[in-house]
Amino acid sequence: MFCSGCGQALRDGQPVCPQCGRPAAPMVPPVPGLEYQVQSYAAKIRALSLIWVFYAAYSMLAGVAGLTFLRSFFANHFGTFGHSPWGYPSFPNPWLGPFILHAAWASLLVRVALALIAAWGLHERSQWGRIVAIVAAFFNILHFPFGTALAIGTLVILLGYRNSSLYEQLAWNPGAGPGA
């Protein structure tokens, strides 16, 4: 222990600094159960990072299937069933349909990449990982039902003073928690 005024080393139980006469600050008792809370929170963060990986894989598979179907539908690959509003002869702007499909592909890839980066950052317990996961949660909150559930769960686990301080404890002590 050191004096808060002059920095002189103090012996345990010494009430006053021998150099400057300042009273020694009392020892702060450790928070009861903090290690258990940190370990429990580490397990939640690990599970959350795995869920983000699964969600990225699900989003990629569902997005590829959906966008491939839409491309085939709008290109009249289904015969007379698919009357394409984006067909070149009937649609006044032939570039609009492909532009919308390309924008949807780009949106899908950005969303999947953001989910994977959030999962990696949470797995590494880095501060930027927490921020990226919060941003990814806001991007996915309107993707009902899985994206909404994951976004709400992520925000509940990562936001708030208590959760922020527990996450900082994880970042300082990467060996804490089960499976680490």
C-alpha positions in Angstrom: 0.0 0.0 0.0 1.2 3.5 -0.8 0.4 7.0 0.6 -2.1 8.9 -1.6 -0.3 12.2 -0.9 3.4 11.5 -1.4 3.6 8.0 -2.7 5.6 6.7 0.2 5.4 2.9 0.7 3.3 2.1 3.8 3.3 -1.1 5.9 0.1 -3.0 6.4 -1.9 -1.5 9.2 0.1 1.7 9.4 -2.5 4.5 10.1 -0.5 7.5 9.0 2.2 8.2 6.4 5.6 8.7 8.2 6.8 11.2 5.6 3.8 13.6 5.1 1.5 12.7 8.0 -1.5 12.0 5.8 -3.9 9.3 7.1 -3.8 6.1 5.1 -6.8 5.2 3.1 -8.7 2.2 4.5 -8.5 -1.0 2.5 -11.5 -1.5 0.2 -13.0 -4.9 0.8 -13.5 -7.0 -2.3 -17.0 -7.1 -3.7 -18.6 -10.4 -2.5 -19.4 -12.7 -5.3 -17.7 -10.7 -8.0 -15.7 -13.6 -9.3 -18.9 -15.7 -9.6 -20.7 -12.8 -11.4 -17.7 -12.4 -13.8 -17.7 -16.1 -14.6 -21.4 -16.2 -15.1 -21.2 -13.2 -17.4 -18.3 -14.8 -19.3 -20.5 -17.8 -20.1 -23.3 -15.5 -21.4 -20.8 -13.6 -23.6 -19.5 -16.9 -25.0 -23.0 -18.2 -25.7 -23.9 -14.9 -27.3 -20.9 -15.0 -29.6 -21.9 -18.6 -30.7 -25.4 -17.4 -31.4 -24.1 -14.6 -33.6 -22.1 -17.2 -35.6 -25.2 -19.4 -36.1 -27.3 -16.3 -37.0 -24.8 -15.3 -39.6 -24.9 -18.7 -41.1 -28.7 -18.8 -41.1 -28.9 -15.3 -42.6 -26.5 -16.2 -45.4 -28.4 -19.4 -46.2 -31.9 -17.9 -46.1 -30.7 -14.8 -47.9 -29.0 -16.7 -50.8 -32.1 -18.9 -51.1 -34.5 -16.0 -51.1 -32.6 -13.7 -53.4 -32.0 -16.6 -55.9 -35.7 -17.3 -55.9 -36.5 -13.6 -56.5 -34.0 -13.4 -59.3 -35.5 -16.4 -61.0 -39.0 -15.2 -60.4 -38.4 -11.7 -61.9 -36.5 -13.2 -64.8 -39.6 -15.2 -65.8 -38.0 -18.6 -65.2 -41.3 -19.9 -63.8 -43.2 -19.6 -67.1 -46.5 -17.7 -67.2 -46.8 -17.8 -63.4 -44.1 -15.2 -62.9 -45.2 -12.0 -64.5 -42.1 -9.9 -64.0 -42.6 -6.2 -63.1 -38.9 -5.9 -63.9 -38.9 -7.6 -67.3 -37.0 -5.5 -69.9 -39.9 -5.1 -72.4 -42.6 -4.2 -69.8 -40.7 -2.2 -67.2 -39.9 1.4 -68.1 -36.5 1.4 -66.3 -34.6 -1.8 -67.1 -31.8 -1.0 -64.7 -34.0 -0.6 -61.6 -34.7 -4.3 -61.0 -31.1 -5.5 -61.2 -30.0 -2.5 -59.1 -32.5 -3.5 -56.3 -31.3 -7.1 -56.4 -27.7 -6.0 -56.2 -28.4 -3.7 -53.3 -30.2 -6.6 -51.5 -27.1 -8.8 -52.1 -24.8 -6.1 -50.7 -27.1 -5.6 -47.7 -27.1 -9.3 -47.0 -23.3 -9.5 -47.2 -22.8 -6.5 -45.0 -25.2 -7.9 -42.4 -23.6 -11.3 -42.4 -20.1 -9.8 -42.2 -21.2 -7.5 -39.3 -22.6 -10.5 -37.4 -19.4 -12.5 -37.9 -17.2 -9.6 -36.7 -19.5 -9.1 -33.7 -19.2 -12.8 -32.9 -15.4 -12.7 -33.2 -15.1 -9.6 -31.1 -17.3 -11.0 -28.3 -15.3 -14.3 -28.4 -12.1 -12.3 -28.0 -13.8 -10.2 -25.3 -12.5 -6.9 -26.8 -14.1 -3.5 -26.3 -14.6 -3.0 -30.0 -16.4 -6.4 -30.1 -19.0 -5.1 -27.6 -19.5 -2.0 -29.7 -19.8 -3.9 -33.0 -22.3 -6.3 -31.4 -24.5 -3.4 -30.2 -24.4 -1.9 -33.7 -25.1 -5.3 -35.3 -28.1 -5.7 -32.9 -29.5 -2.4 -34.1 -29.1 -3.4 -37.7 -30.8 -6.7 -37.2 -33.7 -5.7 -34.9 -36.2 -5.5 -37.7 -35.4 -9.0 -39.0 -38.3 -10.8 -37.3 -38.3 -13.3 -35.6 -34.7 -14.5 -35.1 -32.9 -11.1 -35.7 -35.3 -9.3 -33.4 -34.8 -11.9 -30.6 -31.0 -11.9 -31.0 -30.9 -8.1 -31.1 -33.0 -7.7 -27.9 -30.9 -10.4 -26.2 -27.7 -8.7 -27.2 -28.8 -5.3 -26.0 -30.0 -6.7 -22.7 -26.7 -8.6 -22.1 -24.4 -5.8 -23.3 -26.0 -2.5 -22.3 -26.3 -1.0 -18.8 -23.7 0.1 -16.2 -23.5 -3.3 -14.5 -23.0 -5.2 -17.7 -20.5 -2.7 -19.0 -18.4 -3.0 -15.9 -18.6 -6.8 -16.0 -17.5 -6.7 -19.6 -14.6 -4.5 -18.7 -13.6 -7.1 -16.0 -13.7 -9.8 -18.8 -11.5 -7.6 -21.1 -8.9 -7.2 -18.3 -9.0 -10.8 -17.3 -9.4 -12.9 -20.5 -8.8 -16.2 -18.5 -11.9 -15.7 -16.4 -14.9 -17.9 -17.0 -15.6 -21.4 -18.2 -14.3 -22.5 -21.5 -11.7 -19.8 -21.7 
